Amino acid sequence: MDPLAHSLAGTLIARTNPSRKRGLLLACVLGAVDPDLDILLSLFGRDFYITEHRGFTHSLMGMGPAAMLAAWAAWWVFRKTGDRATFTALWVMALLGVTSHMFLDWCTTWGTMLLWPDKTRFALDHLFIVDPWYWFLLAIPVSLSFLYKQRRVSICSLGICAALLYHGMAAFNHHQALKIAEEDRPQTWRVAFPQPFSPFRWSVFDRGDGLVKNARVDFLRALQPLAWEEYKEPVKSRNVLAAMDSDRGKIFFWFARVPMWEEKQQPDGSVEVFCWDMRFNNYLMRDRISKGFGAYFKVKNGIVFDSRF
């Protein structure tokens, strides 16, 4: 999820605590956002970022250190005031914030390496990575808790219940979207991705027998798909297989959820192979083929001599 959603979630959780010590609030909010410090990995290159983002800092192994960092920062800010709690209390609140961060990221489609150093990415595919409705759902009880300070614990507790109901609705809609693919081709691989601006919009894929099918779904408009698109899976030629087997190709196909590819012959006898992840096809785009995230390879005689993301 985006930093705003993480910050609001951390604030909502912290304000269910009856204590009024501001250090506890800060520790929880910092814990809810500091796992994304791994964005600094992008300084080491896009390959390293893709393989390590949502890795250690988002894992069960990294929870404790991430919470420790947030607790220490909160302790340092309030160290000279009477408004800080014990370091143990700060760490517990920070750990709650980190847990909320991991859970929210798990709900998106990007995938989170919860068992790092195992590289398996876990993704529930319930929420779009930027969800304004979710912002409002969290922001309303947070705002009310500052207006009605004497009732903030009960207000924020109800806010958490409302957020959990939203998650339940998203999980149900995801299940219904998957059923559409199952009914279309029961024996094929299938997946459903949430789409922008509505928890009722889904992009559904099923894949098998050399054919990828994609359905656009909006449960507020109809229980059946609004439209189906079909894409024939290209042949895995010698050049495509060489691209897939390269170091960068292995990274891309490890990350991609619905990979697709094409190749173009060049005048010099080489072949350009371009791969992209159809997971990022935007529901609202007129052109359903979105190549915003992809990998490019130049291959000659079955050997990759140039590649980049």
FIGUFI-882898 format. One record per residue (C-alpha): residue number from 0; residue in three letters; x, y, z. Coordinates in Angstrom, 1 decimal, always signed. Layout:
N
(rec NUM,ala,(X,Y,Z))
...
END
This chain:
309
(rec 0,met,(+0.0,+0.0,+0.0))
(rec 1,asp,(+1.0,+3.6,-0.3))
(rec 2,pro,(+2.6,+5.6,+2.6))
(rec 3,leu,(-0.7,+7.5,+3.4))
(rec 4,ala,(-2.6,+4.3,+4.0))
(rec 5,his,(+0.2,+2.9,+6.1))
(rec 6,ser,(+0.4,+6.2,+8.2))
(rec 7,leu,(-3.4,+6.3,+8.7))
(rec 8,ala,(-3.4,+2.6,+9.8))
(rec 9,gly,(-0.6,+3.2,+12.3))
(rec 10,thr,(-2.4,+6.2,+13.7))
(rec 11,leu,(-5.7,+4.4,+14.0))
(rec 12,ile,(-4.1,+1.5,+15.8))
(rec 13,ala,(-2.1,+3.7,+18.2))
(rec 14,arg,(-5.2,+5.7,+19.2))
(rec 15,thr,(-7.0,+2.6,+20.4))
(rec 16,asn,(-4.5,+2.7,+23.2))
(rec 17,pro,(-5.9,+4.5,+26.3))
(rec 18,ser,(-2.5,+6.0,+27.1))
(rec 19,arg,(-2.1,+9.6,+26.0))
(rec 20,lys,(+1.7,+9.4,+25.7))
(rec 21,arg,(+2.6,+10.8,+22.3))
(rec 22,gly,(+5.7,+8.6,+22.1))
(rec 23,leu,(+3.4,+5.6,+21.7))
(rec 24,leu,(+1.6,+7.2,+18.8))
(rec 25,leu,(+4.8,+8.2,+17.1))
(rec 26,ala,(+6.3,+4.7,+17.6))
(rec 27,cys,(+3.3,+3.0,+16.0))
(rec 28,val,(+3.2,+5.4,+13.0))
(rec 29,leu,(+6.9,+5.0,+12.4))
(rec 30,gly,(+6.6,+1.3,+12.6))
(rec 31,ala,(+3.8,+1.4,+10.1))
(rec 32,val,(+6.0,+3.2,+7.5))
(rec 33,asp,(+9.6,+2.3,+8.2))
(rec 34,pro,(+9.6,-1.1,+6.4))
(rec 35,asp,(+9.5,+0.9,+3.1))
(rec 36,leu,(+13.0,+2.3,+3.9))
(rec 37,asp,(+14.1,-0.5,+1.6))
(rec 38,ile,(+13.2,+1.8,-1.2))
(rec 39,leu,(+16.8,+2.9,-0.8))
(rec 40,leu,(+17.7,-0.3,-2.5))
(rec 41,ser,(+16.8,+1.4,-5.8))
(rec 42,leu,(+20.2,+3.2,-5.4))
(rec 43,phe,(+21.8,-0.2,-6.2))
(rec 44,gly,(+20.0,-0.6,-9.4))
(rec 45,arg,(+16.6,-1.7,-10.6))
(rec 46,asp,(+17.5,-5.4,-10.6))
(rec 47,phe,(+18.5,-5.3,-7.0))
(rec 48,tyr,(+15.4,-3.3,-6.1))
(rec 49,ile,(+13.0,-5.7,-7.8))
(rec 50,thr,(+14.6,-8.8,-6.1))
(rec 51,glu,(+14.9,-7.3,-2.6))
(rec 52,his,(+12.0,-4.7,-2.2))
(rec 53,arg,(+9.5,-6.1,+0.3))
(rec 54,gly,(+12.1,-8.5,+1.4))
(rec 55,phe,(+13.9,-8.4,+4.8))
(rec 56,thr,(+12.1,-5.4,+6.1))
(rec 57,his,(+8.7,-6.9,+5.2))
(rec 58,ser,(+9.5,-10.4,+6.6))
(rec 59,leu,(+8.9,-12.2,+9.8))
(rec 60,met,(+12.6,-12.1,+10.4))
(rec 61,gly,(+12.7,-8.3,+9.9))
(rec 62,met,(+9.8,-7.4,+12.1))
(rec 63,gly,(+11.8,-7.1,+15.3))
(rec 64,pro,(+14.6,-4.9,+13.9))
(rec 65,ala,(+12.1,-2.7,+12.0))
(rec 66,ala,(+10.1,-2.2,+15.2))
(rec 67,met,(+13.3,-1.6,+17.2))
(rec 68,leu,(+14.3,+1.2,+14.8))
(rec 69,ala,(+10.9,+2.9,+15.1))
(rec 70,ala,(+10.9,+2.6,+18.9))
(rec 71,trp,(+14.4,+4.0,+19.1))
(rec 72,ala,(+13.4,+7.0,+16.9))
(rec 73,ala,(+10.3,+7.7,+19.1))
(rec 74,trp,(+12.3,+7.4,+22.3))
(rec 75,trp,(+15.0,+9.8,+20.9))
(rec 76,val,(+12.3,+12.4,+19.9))
(rec 77,phe,(+10.7,+12.4,+23.4))
(rec 78,arg,(+13.8,+11.5,+25.4))
(rec 79,lys,(+14.0,+14.9,+27.2))
(rec 80,thr,(+10.2,+15.2,+27.9))
(rec 81,gly,(+7.9,+13.5,+30.3))
(rec 82,asp,(+5.7,+12.4,+27.4))
(rec 83,arg,(+7.5,+9.2,+26.4))
(rec 84,ala,(+6.7,+5.7,+27.6))
(rec 85,thr,(+9.1,+2.9,+28.5))
(rec 86,phe,(+11.2,+1.5,+25.7))
(rec 87,thr,(+9.3,-1.8,+25.9))
(rec 88,ala,(+6.0,-0.1,+25.4))
(rec 89,leu,(+7.4,+1.9,+22.5))
(rec 90,trp,(+8.7,-1.3,+20.9))
(rec 91,val,(+5.3,-3.1,+21.3))
(rec 92,met,(+3.5,-0.2,+19.6))
(rec 93,ala,(+6.1,-0.1,+16.9))
(rec 94,leu,(+5.7,-3.8,+16.3))
(rec 95,leu,(+1.9,-3.3,+15.9))
(rec 96,gly,(+2.7,-0.7,+13.3))
(rec 97,val,(+5.1,-3.0,+11.4))
(rec 98,thr,(+2.6,-5.8,+11.5))
(rec 99,ser,(-0.1,-3.5,+10.0))
(rec 100,his,(+2.4,-2.6,+7.2))
(rec 101,met,(+3.1,-6.2,+6.4))
(rec 102,phe,(-0.5,-7.1,+6.4))
(rec 103,leu,(-1.6,-4.3,+4.1))
(rec 104,asp,(+1.2,-5.0,+1.6))
(rec 105,trp,(+0.3,-8.7,+1.7))
(rec 106,cys,(-3.2,-7.6,+0.5))
(rec 107,thr,(-1.9,-6.1,-2.7))
(rec 108,thr,(-0.7,-7.7,-5.9))
(rec 109,trp,(+3.0,-6.8,-5.8))
(rec 110,gly,(+3.8,-9.6,-3.4))
(rec 111,thr,(+5.7,-9.7,-0.1))
(rec 112,met,(+8.5,-12.0,+0.9))
(rec 113,leu,(+7.2,-12.8,+4.3))
(rec 114,leu,(+9.5,-15.8,+4.8))
(rec 115,trp,(+12.7,-14.0,+3.6))
(rec 116,pro,(+15.4,-15.1,+2.9))
(rec 117,asp,(+13.1,-17.5,+1.1))
(rec 118,lys,(+12.2,-15.5,-2.1))
(rec 119,thr,(+8.6,-16.7,-2.4))
(rec 120,arg,(+6.3,-13.7,-2.9))
(rec 121,phe,(+2.9,-13.9,-1.1))
(rec 122,ala,(+0.0,-11.8,-2.4))
(rec 123,leu,(-3.6,-11.9,-1.4))
(rec 124,asp,(-4.6,-9.7,-4.4))
(rec 125,his,(-7.4,-8.1,-2.4))
(rec 126,leu,(-6.6,-4.4,-2.6))
(rec 127,phe,(-5.2,-2.1,-5.2))
(rec 128,ile,(-1.9,-0.5,-4.2))
(rec 129,val,(-3.5,+3.0,-4.0))
(rec 130,asp,(-7.0,+2.9,-2.7))
(rec 131,pro,(-8.7,+6.3,-2.0))
(rec 132,trp,(-11.7,+4.6,-0.5))
(rec 133,tyr,(-9.5,+2.9,+2.0))
(rec 134,trp,(-7.9,+6.3,+2.8))
(rec 135,phe,(-11.3,+7.8,+3.7))
(rec 136,leu,(-12.3,+4.7,+5.7))
(rec 137,leu,(-9.2,+5.1,+7.9))
(rec 138,ala,(-9.2,+8.9,+7.9))
(rec 139,ile,(-12.7,+9.4,+9.2))
(rec 140,pro,(-12.3,+7.7,+12.6))
(rec 141,val,(-8.8,+9.2,+13.0))
(rec 142,ser,(-10.2,+12.7,+12.4))
(rec 143,leu,(-13.2,+12.0,+14.7))
(rec 144,ser,(-10.9,+10.8,+17.4))
(rec 145,phe,(-9.2,+14.2,+17.5))
(rec 146,leu,(-12.5,+16.0,+17.6))
(rec 147,tyr,(-14.0,+13.8,+20.3))
(rec 148,lys,(-10.9,+13.1,+22.4))
(rec 149,gln,(-12.7,+11.6,+25.3))
(rec 150,arg,(-14.2,+8.9,+23.0))
(rec 151,arg,(-11.2,+8.3,+20.8))
(rec 152,val,(-10.6,+4.7,+22.0))
(rec 153,ser,(-14.1,+3.6,+21.1))
(rec 154,ile,(-14.1,+5.6,+17.9))
(rec 155,cys,(-10.8,+4.1,+16.7))
(rec 156,ser,(-11.8,+0.6,+17.7))
(rec 157,leu,(-14.9,+1.0,+15.6))
(rec 158,gly,(-12.7,+2.3,+12.8))
(rec 159,ile,(-10.6,-0.8,+12.9))
(rec 160,cys,(-13.7,-3.0,+12.8))
(rec 161,ala,(-14.9,-1.0,+9.7))
(rec 162,ala,(-11.5,-1.5,+8.0))
(rec 163,leu,(-11.7,-5.3,+8.7))
(rec 164,leu,(-15.2,-5.4,+7.1))
(rec 165,tyr,(-13.7,-3.6,+4.1))
(rec 166,his,(-11.0,-6.3,+3.8))
(rec 167,gly,(-13.7,-8.9,+4.1))
(rec 168,met,(-15.7,-7.4,+1.3))
(rec 169,ala,(-12.6,-7.2,-0.9))
(rec 170,ala,(-11.8,-10.8,-0.2))
(rec 171,phe,(-15.4,-11.8,-1.1))
(rec 172,asn,(-15.2,-9.9,-4.3))
(rec 173,his,(-11.9,-11.4,-5.2))
(rec 174,his,(-13.4,-14.9,-4.7))
(rec 175,gln,(-16.3,-14.0,-6.9))
(rec 176,ala,(-13.9,-12.7,-9.6))
(rec 177,leu,(-12.0,-15.9,-9.5))
(rec 178,lys,(-15.2,-17.9,-10.0))
(rec 179,ile,(-15.7,-16.1,-13.3))
(rec 180,ala,(-12.4,-17.5,-14.6))
(rec 181,glu,(-13.2,-20.9,-13.2))
(rec 182,glu,(-16.5,-21.0,-15.0))
(rec 183,asp,(-14.9,-19.9,-18.2))
(rec 184,arg,(-12.2,-22.6,-18.3))
(rec 185,pro,(-12.2,-24.8,-15.2))
(rec 186,gln,(-8.9,-26.5,-15.7))
(rec 187,thr,(-6.7,-23.5,-16.4))
(rec 188,trp,(-4.5,-21.3,-14.2))
(rec 189,arg,(-6.4,-18.2,-13.0))
(rec 190,val,(-5.9,-15.0,-11.0))
(rec 191,ala,(-7.9,-11.8,-10.3))
(rec 192,phe,(-6.3,-8.4,-9.7))
(rec 193,pro,(-8.1,-5.4,-8.0))
(rec 194,gln,(-8.3,-2.3,-10.1))
(rec 195,pro,(-8.1,+1.5,-9.4))
(rec 196,phe,(-10.8,+3.6,-7.7))
(rec 197,ser,(-13.3,+0.8,-6.8))
(rec 198,pro,(-13.2,-2.4,-4.8))
(rec 199,phe,(-15.8,-3.8,-7.2))
(rec 200,arg,(-13.6,-3.6,-10.3))
(rec 201,trp,(-11.4,-6.6,-11.2))
(rec 202,ser,(-9.1,-7.8,-14.0))
(rec 203,val,(-9.5,-11.5,-14.3))
(rec 204,phe,(-7.1,-13.8,-16.1))
(rec 205,asp,(-7.2,-17.5,-17.1))
(rec 206,arg,(-4.3,-19.1,-18.9))
(rec 207,gly,(-3.9,-22.5,-20.6))
(rec 208,asp,(-3.5,-24.2,-24.0))
(rec 209,gly,(-1.5,-21.3,-25.3))
(rec 210,leu,(-4.2,-18.8,-24.7))
(rec 211,val,(-4.5,-16.0,-22.2))
(rec 212,lys,(-8.0,-14.6,-21.6))
(rec 213,asn,(-8.7,-11.4,-19.6))
(rec 214,ala,(-12.1,-10.3,-18.3))
(rec 215,arg,(-13.0,-6.8,-17.1))
(rec 216,val,(-15.4,-7.1,-14.2))
(rec 217,asp,(-17.4,-4.4,-12.3))
(rec 218,phe,(-19.8,-6.0,-9.8))
(rec 219,leu,(-21.6,-2.7,-9.4))
(rec 220,arg,(-22.6,-2.8,-13.0))
(rec 221,ala,(-23.1,-6.5,-13.6))
(rec 222,leu,(-22.3,-9.9,-12.1))
(rec 223,gln,(-20.9,-11.1,-15.4))
(rec 224,pro,(-17.8,-9.7,-17.2))
(rec 225,leu,(-18.2,-6.5,-19.1))
(rec 226,ala,(-15.8,-7.7,-21.7))
(rec 227,trp,(-13.4,-10.5,-22.6))
(rec 228,glu,(-10.1,-10.1,-24.4))
(rec 229,glu,(-8.0,-12.9,-25.8))
(rec 230,tyr,(-4.3,-13.1,-26.4))
(rec 231,lys,(-2.5,-15.9,-28.1))
(rec 232,glu,(+0.6,-16.9,-26.3))
(rec 233,pro,(+3.6,-16.5,-28.6))
(rec 234,val,(+5.9,-19.4,-29.4))
(rec 235,lys,(+8.9,-19.8,-27.1))
(rec 236,ser,(+11.5,-19.7,-29.8))
(rec 237,arg,(+15.2,-20.2,-29.3))
(rec 238,asn,(+15.7,-16.5,-28.8))
(rec 239,val,(+12.8,-16.2,-26.3))
(rec 240,leu,(+14.1,-19.2,-24.3))
(rec 241,ala,(+17.6,-17.6,-24.3))
(rec 242,ala,(+16.1,-14.3,-22.9))
(rec 243,met,(+14.1,-16.3,-20.3))
(rec 244,asp,(+17.2,-18.2,-19.2))
(rec 245,ser,(+19.4,-15.1,-18.8))
(rec 246,asp,(+20.1,-13.6,-15.4))
(rec 247,arg,(+17.8,-10.7,-16.0))
(rec 248,gly,(+15.2,-12.9,-17.6))
(rec 249,lys,(+15.1,-15.2,-14.6))
(rec 250,ile,(+14.5,-12.1,-12.4))
(rec 251,phe,(+11.7,-10.9,-14.6))
(rec 252,phe,(+9.9,-14.3,-14.8))
(rec 253,trp,(+10.3,-14.8,-11.1))
(rec 254,phe,(+8.5,-11.5,-10.5))
(rec 255,ala,(+5.9,-11.4,-13.3))
(rec 256,arg,(+2.5,-12.9,-12.5))
(rec 257,val,(+1.1,-12.9,-16.1))
(rec 258,pro,(+4.1,-12.7,-18.4))
(rec 259,met,(+3.8,-12.1,-22.1))
(rec 260,trp,(+6.5,-11.6,-24.8))
(rec 261,glu,(+7.1,-10.7,-28.4))
(rec 262,glu,(+10.2,-10.7,-30.6))
(rec 263,lys,(+11.2,-8.6,-33.6))
(rec 264,gln,(+13.9,-9.4,-36.2))
(rec 265,gln,(+16.5,-6.7,-36.7))
(rec 266,pro,(+18.4,-5.8,-39.8))
(rec 267,asp,(+21.7,-6.9,-38.3))
(rec 268,gly,(+20.4,-10.4,-37.8))
(rec 269,ser,(+19.8,-10.0,-34.1))
(rec 270,val,(+16.4,-10.3,-32.4))
(rec 271,glu,(+14.7,-8.0,-29.9))
(rec 272,val,(+12.7,-9.8,-27.3))
(rec 273,phe,(+10.4,-7.7,-25.1))
(rec 274,cys,(+8.6,-9.2,-22.1))
(rec 275,trp,(+5.9,-7.5,-20.0))
(rec 276,asp,(+3.6,-8.4,-17.1))
(rec 277,met,(-0.1,-8.3,-18.0))
(rec 278,arg,(-0.8,-7.9,-14.3))
(rec 279,phe,(-0.3,-4.2,-14.8))
(rec 280,asn,(-2.9,-3.9,-17.6))
(rec 281,asn,(-5.0,-0.9,-16.5))
(rec 282,tyr,(-8.7,-1.5,-16.3))
(rec 283,leu,(-9.4,+2.0,-17.5))
(rec 284,met,(-7.0,+2.2,-20.4))
(rec 285,arg,(-8.4,+1.9,-23.9))
(rec 286,asp,(-5.4,+0.0,-25.0))
(rec 287,arg,(-5.5,-3.1,-22.8))
(rec 288,ile,(-1.8,-3.9,-23.5))
(rec 289,ser,(+0.2,-2.0,-20.9))
(rec 290,lys,(+4.0,-2.4,-21.1))
(rec 291,gly,(+4.9,-0.1,-18.3))
(rec 292,phe,(+6.8,-2.8,-16.5))
(rec 293,gly,(+8.9,-5.0,-18.8))
(rec 294,ala,(+12.3,-6.4,-19.7))
(rec 295,tyr,(+14.1,-5.9,-23.0))
(rec 296,phe,(+16.7,-8.3,-24.5))
(rec 297,lys,(+18.8,-8.3,-27.6))
(rec 298,val,(+19.7,-11.8,-28.8))
(rec 299,lys,(+21.8,-13.2,-31.6))
(rec 300,asn,(+22.5,-16.8,-32.3))
(rec 301,gly,(+20.8,-17.8,-29.1))
(rec 302,ile,(+23.0,-15.5,-27.0))
(rec 303,val,(+21.8,-12.5,-25.0))
(rec 304,phe,(+24.2,-9.6,-25.5))
(rec 305,asp,(+22.1,-6.7,-24.1))
(rec 306,ser,(+19.2,-6.5,-21.7))
(rec 307,arg,(+17.6,-4.0,-19.4))
(rec 308,phe,(+14.4,-3.4,-17.4))
END
